[in-house]
Amino acid sequence: MATYTQRSSFSPSGVEPPPPMLKATGISGRSYDLQLHPIRTDYLDRSGVYIFVKRAANGGWDAIYIGETGSFKRRLSDELTLHHQWQGIIAHGATHIGTLHVPRGGLDHFGLTSYFNWLKLRSDEGNNFLPLGNIVWETIDENLVFIFKHKERAGLQLADTVASAFFKACDYVDTGECDPEFAKLLAPRMCHDPDGSQRNSVRL
C-alpha cells in the first residue's frame, strides 16, 4: 500500500511506478520491505512505522531513527521539522525515510520488533534512557514475539489501560499536551518501596 502522494515525472499516462524499497532486518534476521523516499516527500494520512536512514559505506542504508505514528502525513510531511528528534536526525546525516503501513487499531509484529531494534541500538551505543534497565539482548528471540488483539483478551486490555495512562501523562508529541490525571488515579495501586518512593513501579 502506498504511503506517499508525490508522482514520478517518469510515470507514463499517470501510472505510478512501484516505489523503491528498503529491506530492514530485525534482531532475529527476519526481513521487512519498506517504501523508501527522500526526506520531505508528501505522505498520505496513513499510520505505520518509519525509519530515517542514510547511505552506508557499503552502499546499503544505515538506520538513524525508528518510530511509529498514526499519520505519516502529519509526522513526516506537515510537522516534519517539529519532530522531537529532528535536530539529531539531521545531524546524523539522514536523507531518506523508509515507511511501512500498519493499520490503526493495533500494533503489528514489525512495529514491535522495530522498537526492540531501536532500544538495542541505543544499548549498543551506551545511550540508554534508563542505564539500570538495560535488556539482556541474548535472551530476546524475535520469533517468539506474538501479537494478539486486545479486544479478545481482558488481561491485555488492563495492561494497555495502565500503559496508556502513563503515556498520556508524559507524551507531548502524538497526543497533544501532557495530562497526568489518569496516571494519578493509579497511584494507590502502584508498588512502593519501604521509603515511600515509586522508582520501581513504572519505567518509561
C-alpha positions as a printed Julia matrix, in Angstrom:
204×3 Matrix{Float64}:
   0.0     0.0     0.0
   1.38    3.4    -0.96
   2.31    5.79    1.83
   3.2     8.8    -0.31
   1.48   11.21   -2.73
   4.29   12.56   -4.91
   4.08   11.34   -8.5
   7.08   10.47  -10.63
   7.9    12.64  -13.65
   8.6     9.39  -15.5
   5.12    7.95  -14.97
   3.51    7.16  -18.37
  -0.17    8.09  -18.64
  -0.33    8.88  -14.94
   0.58    5.34  -13.91
   2.88    5.49  -10.89
   5.78    3.0   -10.94
   6.42    0.88   -7.84
   8.27    2.85   -5.14
  11.88    1.99   -4.32
  12.09   -0.42   -1.43
  14.25   -0.66    1.68
  14.83   -4.05    3.29
  15.04   -3.82    7.07
  16.32   -6.75    9.12
  15.14   -7.45   12.65
  17.19   -8.75   15.54
  16.27  -12.34   14.63
  17.24  -11.92   10.98
  13.66  -11.61    9.69
  13.38   -9.1     6.81
  10.73   -6.45    6.12
  10.21   -4.36    2.98
   9.63   -0.63    3.47
   8.89    2.02    0.87
  11.88    4.37    0.55
  11.68    8.08   -0.3
  13.73   11.24    0.24
  13.02   13.38    3.27
  10.27   15.95    2.52
   8.19   13.55    0.45
   4.45   14.32    0.66
   2.96   11.38    2.53
  -0.6    10.12    2.8
  -2.55   10.18    6.04
  -1.73    6.58    6.95
  -0.43    5.02   10.13
   2.65    2.86   10.46
   6.36    2.5    11.16
   9.05    4.78    9.73
  12.85    4.74    9.69
  15.11    7.72    8.95
  18.17    6.41    7.1
  21.37    7.48    5.38
  23.63    5.82    2.82
  26.08    3.36    4.32
  29.69    2.95    3.23
  28.82   -0.44    1.69
  26.09    1.09   -0.48
  23.24   -0.02    1.77
  21.35    2.06    4.33
  22.08    2.83    7.98
  19.16    3.45   10.35
  19.25    6.77   12.19
  15.9     6.75   13.98
  12.96    4.32   14.16
   9.48    5.47   15.1
   5.79    4.88   14.6
   2.92    7.29   14.03
  -0.8     7.46   13.48
  -0.26    9.7    10.44
   2.7     9.74    8.06
   1.26   12.98    6.6
   1.36   14.8     9.92
   4.59   13.37   11.31
   6.72   13.17    8.14
   5.26   15.96    5.98
   3.18   18.63    7.74
   5.14   18.67   11.01
   8.43   17.15    9.88
  10.71   19.83   11.34
   8.75   19.74   14.6
   9.73   16.1    15.16
  11.14   15.83   18.69
  14.34   14.2    17.32
  14.65   16.32   14.18
  17.91   18.06   15.06
  19.61   14.77   15.9
  18.21   13.07   12.79
  19.66   15.77   10.53
  22.92   15.97   12.49
  23.46   12.24   11.88
  23.05   12.68    8.13
  19.63   11.18    7.41
  18.5    11.75    3.8
  15.63    9.27    3.28
  12.72    7.68    5.11
  11.53    4.1     4.92
   7.82    3.58    5.67
   5.66    0.55    6.33
   1.9     1.0     6.6
   0.37   -0.58    9.73
  -3.43   -0.23   10.05
  -4.74    1.67   13.06
  -6.22   -0.28   15.91
  -3.25   -2.38   16.91
   0.49   -2.95   16.82
   1.89   -5.35   14.29
   4.92   -7.61   14.66
   7.2    -5.29   12.7
   6.23   -2.26   14.75
   7.1    -4.04   17.98
  10.36   -5.56   16.79
  11.36   -2.2    15.24
  11.04   -0.72   18.71
  13.22   -3.53   20.08
  15.81   -2.74   17.39
  15.78    0.92   18.33
  16.3     0.04   22.01
  19.14   -2.31   21.11
  20.78    0.39   19.0
  20.74    2.75   21.97
  22.03   -0.04   24.19
  24.94   -0.78   21.84
  25.8     2.91   21.84
  25.7     3.03   25.65
  22.97    5.62   25.35
  20.04    4.1    27.25
  17.46    6.43   28.74
  17.5     4.15   31.81
  21.07    2.93   32.43
  19.92    0.49   35.13
  17.26   -1.03   32.87
  19.32   -2.48   30.07
  17.89   -5.59   28.39
  19.96   -8.78   28.12
  19.58   -8.99   24.34
  20.85  -12.56   24.14
  17.54  -13.59   25.74
  15.36  -11.91   23.07
  14.14  -14.06   20.18
  12.04  -12.13   17.67
  10.45  -15.38   16.51
   8.92  -15.87   19.96
   7.16  -12.49   19.94
   3.44  -12.75   19.24
   0.78  -10.08   18.66
  -2.76  -10.61   19.97
  -5.85   -8.43   19.57
  -6.61   -6.7    22.86
 -10.37   -6.84   22.35
 -10.15  -10.62   22.69
  -8.05  -10.67   25.89
  -9.09   -8.93   29.1
  -5.59   -9.12   30.57
  -4.15   -7.17   27.65
  -6.9    -4.58   27.94
  -5.95   -3.95   31.57
  -2.25   -3.66   30.75
  -2.99   -1.34   27.84
  -5.15    0.9    30.0
  -2.34    1.33   32.51
   0.29    1.92   29.83
  -1.93    4.45   28.07
  -2.46    6.39   31.29
   1.27    6.91   31.82
   1.92    7.51   28.12
  -0.62   10.33   28.12
   0.95   11.73   31.27
   4.3    12.33   29.59
   3.66   12.42   25.83
   3.52   15.78   24.07
   4.22   14.54   20.54
   1.35   12.31   19.41
  -1.48   13.04   21.85
  -1.2    16.77   22.47
  -0.45   18.31   25.86
   0.56   16.05   28.72
  -2.29   15.04   31.01
  -1.29   13.22   34.24
  -4.88   12.94   35.52
  -5.3     9.26   34.65
  -1.85    8.24   35.89
  -2.5     9.93   39.23
  -5.63    7.82   39.67
  -3.42    4.73   39.59
  -1.13    5.94   42.4
  -2.92    3.93   45.14
  -2.39    0.75   43.07
   1.32    1.27   42.45
   4.03   -0.66   44.26
   6.06    1.37   46.74
   9.45    0.87   48.3
   9.57    0.94   52.11
  10.87    4.51   51.97
   7.77    5.6    50.05
   9.43    6.02   46.65
   7.91    4.7    43.43
  11.08    4.2    41.44
  10.38    0.55   40.63
   6.69    0.79   39.75
   6.8     2.35   36.32
   9.56    2.72   33.75
   9.02    4.93   30.72
